[in-house]
Amino acid sequence: MNTTLRFRYLAPLAVAVAIAATACTDSDRRELGEEDVRDSLRAAAERVVDTGIDGDLDCTSTITADGAVTGSCTGTTDDGKTVEAVFAGTADVDDERCSADLTVSVGGEQQAQETATNCFDS
C-alpha cells in the first residue's frame, strides 16, 4: 500500500477517533445541566422577589446519574429578608429535558410554588 492509499483510508479513521475522543461524557452533560439548573433557578427567584435582591444569590445544584435534580439558591432582599428558592425533580441530560417543582420563599413565607417547571430554561 503506498502512502497516498494509506492516507486515504487512515485519515477518515483518524478524524472519527478524534471526534469520539472530544464528545461529551455523561458526567460532562450532567455538569452542563447543573449549570442550567442554577441559572434557571436564579432567574425564577429574581422574577418572584419584587423588592430586589441584595447582591447575588448563592446557588447550588446536583443531577445524579439516575436523573434526580436538586437545586437551591439563597440570598437576601434589599430590605434584609432571607430569600430561598428550591428545585426538586428529574432530568434527562441526553434528551436535554428537566422538570422540577419550584418553591420560592421570602422571609420564611412562601411566595411561589410551581409544578413541572422547565429547570433547563432561564
ChimeraX attribute file (.defattr): number of C-alpha atoms within 10 A of each C-alpha:
attribute: neighborCount
match mode: 1-to-1
recipient: residues
	/A:1	6
	/A:2	6
	/A:3	7
	/A:4	9
	/A:5	9
	/A:6	10
	/A:7	13
	/A:8	10
	/A:9	10
	/A:10	12
	/A:11	11
	/A:12	11
	/A:13	12
	/A:14	12
	/A:15	11
	/A:16	11
	/A:17	11
	/A:18	11
	/A:19	10
	/A:20	10
	/A:21	10
	/A:22	8
	/A:23	9
	/A:24	11
	/A:25	11
	/A:26	12
	/A:27	13
	/A:28	12
	/A:29	16
	/A:30	23
	/A:31	17
	/A:32	15
	/A:33	25
	/A:34	24
	/A:35	17
	/A:36	18
	/A:37	31
	/A:38	27
	/A:39	19
	/A:40	20
	/A:41	31
	/A:42	24
	/A:43	14
	/A:44	21
	/A:45	26
	/A:46	19
	/A:47	10
	/A:48	15
	/A:49	17
	/A:50	10
	/A:51	13
	/A:52	13
	/A:53	19
	/A:54	14
	/A:55	10
	/A:56	12
	/A:57	22
	/A:58	13
	/A:59	19
	/A:60	18
	/A:61	22
	/A:62	19
	/A:63	24
	/A:64	15
	/A:65	13
	/A:66	9
	/A:67	15
	/A:68	16
	/A:69	24
	/A:70	22
	/A:71	23
	/A:72	22
	/A:73	21
	/A:74	19
	/A:75	20
	/A:76	19
	/A:77	19
	/A:78	14
	/A:79	10
	/A:80	13
	/A:81	16
	/A:82	16
	/A:83	24
	/A:84	24
	/A:85	26
	/A:86	24
	/A:87	25
	/A:88	20
	/A:89	20
	/A:90	20
	/A:91	26
	/A:92	18
	/A:93	21
	/A:94	11
	/A:95	7
	/A:96	11
	/A:97	14
	/A:98	23
	/A:99	21
	/A:100	23
	/A:101	17
	/A:102	23
	/A:103	20
	/A:104	25
	/A:105	20
	/A:106	22
	/A:107	13
	/A:108	11
	/A:109	11
	/A:110	13
	/A:111	16
	/A:112	15
	/A:113	13
	/A:114	11
	/A:115	13
	/A:116	13
	/A:117	19
	/A:118	18
	/A:119	29
	/A:120	22
	/A:121	16
	/A:122	13
